[in-house]
Amino acid sequence: GQVHSLAKLSSARAGQQDLAPLTSFDWSTTSEHKVCTASVDTTITIWDIEHQRKEHQLIGHDKPIYDIAFSKVAHLFASVGAVGS
């Protein structure tokens, strides 16, 4: 089969025109319609893919974020940044 794009989700920060590269992605095991992404622009974005929108976006670290993962507990995630925090 073929893969077809159903939607394009934009995670650009306010004031930015170009999207920063994503460094990590995780799918929630407690909410099947939620995914999170991390980026070199220091943002963490929680997506509601069922409604094709950003649910939350926050600045997670002072430097690029290398990894992100949802917890098995609802509404919790962890991230790792370039400063080791």
QUIDAUR-V269067 format. One record per residue. N is the residue number from 1. SS is DSSP state (H for helix, E for strand, - for the rest). PHI is phi in radians with two decimals (999 if undefined). NEAR is the number of other ideal C-beta (glycine too) atoms within 12 Angstrom. Layout:
n | ss | phi | near
N | SS | PHI | NEAR
N | SS | PHI | NEAR
This chain:
n | ss | phi | near
1 | - | 999 | 3
2 | - | -1.94 | 4
3 | - | -1.74 | 5
4 | - | -2.07 | 6
5 | - | -1.33 | 8
6 | - | -1.73 | 9
7 | - | -2.79 | 13
8 | - | -2.17 | 12
9 | - | -1.77 | 24
10 | - | -1.82 | 19
11 | - | -2.01 | 31
12 | - | -1.06 | 19
13 | - | -1.20 | 22
14 | - | -0.96 | 12
15 | - | 1.56 | 7
16 | - | -1.72 | 16
17 | - | -1.74 | 9
18 | - | -1.71 | 13
19 | - | -1.47 | 18
20 | - | -1.36 | 23
21 | - | -1.06 | 17
22 | E | -1.41 | 26
23 | E | -1.97 | 28
24 | E | -2.75 | 28
25 | E | -2.61 | 26
26 | E | -2.57 | 29
27 | E | -1.84 | 20
28 | - | -1.18 | 27
29 | - | -1.55 | 17
30 | - | -1.80 | 16
31 | - | -2.32 | 24
32 | - | -1.09 | 13
33 | - | -1.69 | 16
34 | E | -1.96 | 28
35 | E | -2.30 | 32
36 | E | -2.23 | 39
37 | E | -2.26 | 38
38 | E | -2.17 | 39
39 | E | -2.48 | 35
40 | - | -1.19 | 25
41 | - | -1.47 | 31
42 | - | 1.34 | 27
43 | E | -1.68 | 33
44 | E | -2.07 | 40
45 | E | -2.15 | 38
46 | E | -1.78 | 32
47 | E | -1.90 | 32
48 | E | -1.80 | 20
49 | - | -1.33 | 24
50 | - | -1.12 | 16
51 | - | -1.76 | 12
52 | - | 0.94 | 16
53 | E | -2.65 | 20
54 | E | -1.26 | 24
55 | E | -1.63 | 24
56 | E | -2.61 | 20
57 | E | -2.47 | 25
58 | E | -2.43 | 23
59 | E | -1.48 | 21
60 | - | -1.57 | 34
61 | - | -2.65 | 26
62 | - | -1.49 | 13
63 | - | -2.27 | 20
64 | - | -0.90 | 27
65 | E | -1.70 | 37
66 | E | -1.67 | 25
67 | E | -2.67 | 25
68 | E | -2.56 | 34
69 | E | -2.66 | 24
70 | E | -1.28 | 29
71 | - | -1.48 | 17
72 | - | -1.37 | 14
73 | - | -1.65 | 13
74 | - | -0.99 | 13
75 | - | 1.22 | 15
76 | - | -2.15 | 19
77 | E | -2.59 | 33
78 | E | -2.25 | 22
79 | E | -2.41 | 34
80 | E | -2.21 | 21
81 | E | -1.94 | 26
82 | - | -1.13 | 20
83 | - | -1.52 | 14
84 | - | 1.47 | 12
85 | - | -1.67 | 15
